[in-house]
Amino acid sequence: MAAAERITDRLVGHGEGPCWSPTWGGLRFVDLYAGDIVTLAADGSTSRRHYGEVVAITRPRVGGGAVVAVERGIVLEDADGTLNPLPELWADADGLRMNEGGCDPDGRFYAGNMAYDQADGKGQGRASVFRFDADGRAEVVVGQVTISNGLGWSPDGTLAYYNDTPTGRTDVFDYSRDGGLQNRRPFAQVNDDSGRNRPDGLTVDAEGGVWTALFGGSAVRRYAPDGTLDQVVEVGARQVTACTFGGEDHSELFITTSREGLDDDDDPAAGSIFRYVPGVKGLPALPYAG
């Protein structure tokens, strides 16, 4: 089994949402419950910026800056760093927070949410996936999900892959600008009887392979375009949360991990960033048109 290289010390509590953009000078990812976005530069140096109580995901904007999913909505960051929060989508009492997402080929931003309390099935079916148009208008496009996670598009933009973690599988939608996400169906069964291989974040490579992070499974898997398991990459931390391609030619796979629920001396590499060079290149991050 191939293995990813640990390239940082423990940096975050719950690492998520990695994204590479040349406008950022390297890799960005979130320290979710700290409310910070961390930038890892090519020279290994890091910097942080605080956005709120929770920050879940970020993507570049067409005109510079970034779109950032925070606890109950999104914030638009201008190229000069100015932050412009959009109206919150639900109340604090609802007990929900944003989680993963991404941008479609037409410049619209998607972010899914989840309930904080997942005990005894309390979060079942409470979550949704929101789509944000360029004018900031939000619309629910997928409902009755539980832990909305990875979302990514095929190289030709006609398919979208999606993880709702408790289902134990990756699903696929047909996609078009006018029709949106349609015809959801299973793509790959990820979890097994062990219950440890929970599908978390995902990314899609230039050949149409789907890379899925396994929360609890200490690995990232690549599924071929036909849904068959093609490759397994071992990661030196159990709670693997997400992955993205980066580097100047998008030939490196960067992997985030989490320390959520762990004692200080348990799984010492958790909360670090890992890297793997798989021999296939990724796709540039799709930007938000807003």
Secondary structure, DSSP 8 states (H G I E B T S, - for coil): -EE-EE-SS---SBEEEEEEEGGGTEEEEEEGGGTEEEEEETTS-EEEEE-SS-EEEEEEBTTSSEEEEETTEEEEE-TTS-EEE---SS-GGG-EEEEEEEE-TTS-EEEEEEES--GGGTTTT-EEEEEE-TT--EEEEEEEESBEEEEEE-TTSSEEEEEEGGG-EEEEEEEETTTEEEEEEEEEE---TTS--EEEEEEEBTTS-EEEEEETTTEEEEE-TTS-EEEEEE-SSSBEEEEEEESTTS-EEEEEEB-TT--TTSSTTTT-EEEE--SS-B-----B--
